[in-house]
Amino acid sequence: TEDDLRRIRCPTLLIAGENDPFATADQMAVMKRSIPRAEWLIINHAGHPVHFEHPDIVGPRVLDFLERNA
């Protein structure tokens, strides 16, 4: 629930593909809005396995997120 999401206190990086059937844009927007300190990365023209489809985009972004939040 959104109340549960608001209790998340650690930095959170939400990653999804634009065409991900398991993490729709609406669901991602609710999570981004509800989780304090959440960031998101939505990859155009990608599905659910976005880290396999676009590792050149996802990998550096994950490393940057970890460096900034370590």
C-alpha positions as CSV (number, residue, x, y, z in Angstrom):
1,T,0.0,0.0,0.0
2,E,1.0,3.6,-0.2
3,D,1.3,3.7,3.6
4,D,3.7,0.8,3.5
5,L,5.8,2.6,0.8
6,R,6.0,5.7,2.9
7,R,7.7,3.7,5.6
8,I,10.7,2.9,3.4
9,R,13.6,5.0,4.7
10,C,16.5,3.9,2.6
11,P,17.3,5.5,-0.7
12,T,15.5,3.6,-3.4
13,L,16.1,3.4,-7.2
14,L,13.1,2.3,-9.1
15,I,14.0,0.9,-12.5
16,A,11.5,-0.2,-15.2
17,G,11.1,-0.3,-19.0
18,E,8.6,1.9,-20.7
19,N,6.8,-1.3,-21.9
20,D,7.2,-3.3,-18.7
21,P,3.9,-5.1,-18.1
22,F,4.8,-5.7,-14.4
23,A,5.7,-2.1,-13.5
24,T,3.4,0.3,-15.3
25,A,4.0,4.0,-15.5
26,D,1.2,4.6,-13.1
27,Q,2.5,2.1,-10.6
28,M,6.0,3.6,-10.8
29,A,4.6,7.1,-10.3
30,V,2.8,6.0,-7.2
31,M,6.0,4.4,-5.8
32,K,8.1,7.4,-6.7
33,R,5.7,9.8,-5.0
34,S,5.2,7.6,-1.9
35,I,8.8,6.4,-1.1
36,P,10.8,9.1,0.5
37,R,14.2,9.6,-1.3
38,A,13.1,7.6,-4.3
39,E,14.5,8.1,-7.7
40,W,13.4,6.4,-10.9
41,L,14.9,5.3,-14.2
42,I,12.4,4.6,-16.9
43,I,14.0,3.2,-20.1
44,N,12.3,4.0,-23.4
45,H,11.6,1.0,-25.7
46,A,12.3,-1.5,-23.0
47,G,10.4,-4.3,-21.3
48,H,10.7,-6.0,-18.0
49,P,14.3,-7.3,-18.3
50,V,15.5,-3.7,-18.8
51,H,18.9,-4.4,-17.2
52,F,19.5,-7.1,-19.9
53,E,18.1,-5.0,-22.8
54,H,20.0,-1.8,-21.9
55,P,22.9,-2.6,-19.6
56,D,24.8,0.4,-21.0
57,I,22.2,2.7,-19.5
58,V,21.2,0.8,-16.4
59,G,24.7,-0.1,-15.2
60,P,26.2,3.4,-14.9
61,R,23.0,4.7,-13.4
62,V,23.0,2.0,-10.7
63,L,26.7,2.7,-9.9
64,D,26.0,6.5,-9.7
65,F,23.0,5.9,-7.4
66,L,25.1,3.6,-5.1
67,E,28.0,6.1,-5.1
68,R,25.7,9.0,-4.1
69,N,23.9,7.0,-1.4
70,A,26.7,4.8,0.1
